[in-house]
Amino acid sequence: MKESEKLRVLIPHWIEHNEEHALEFKRWAERAGQASPDLLAAVDLMNQVNPHLGIALENFGGALAHPHLH
């Protein structure tokens, strides 16, 4: 499998994981006291990453289904 094909599988996976992590950070921020602003900042940054990953994915031709690549 070419590197570009691998990325067409990996990038959607990364986007999904970033979304999951951002939700988890946000839940923890609600209980984190003085660390809450930093966790919320991490959520904001995570939300800025995914659009760039989406553009990269589009540049490769979109998602490629391949369930055995991790």
C-alpha positions, 0 to 999 in steps of 0.5 A, spaced: 500 500 500 502 506 498 503 512 503 498 516 500 493 510 501 495 509 508 494 516 510 487 516 506 485 510 512 489 514 518 487 521 517 480 519 518 482 515 524 486 521 527 480 526 526 475 521 530 480 520 535 482 527 536 474 528 537 474 523 542 480 526 546 477 533 545 470 531 549 474 527 554 478 533 555 472 538 556 469 533 561 475 533 565 475 541 565 469 541 568 472 538 574 479 540 574 479 547 578 485 551 576 487 546 570 480 547 567 483 553 562 489 549 560 484 543 558 479 548 555 485 551 551 487 544 549 480 542 546 480 549 542 487 547 539 484 540 538 478 543 534 483 547 530 487 541 528 482 537 525 480 542 519 487 541 517 487 534 517 480 534 513 484 538 508 490 534 507 485 528 507 481 531 501 488 533 497 489 525 497 482 524 494 478 522 501 477 517 505 479 510 503 476 504 507 481 499 509 479 496 516 486 492 517 490 498 517 492 501 524 
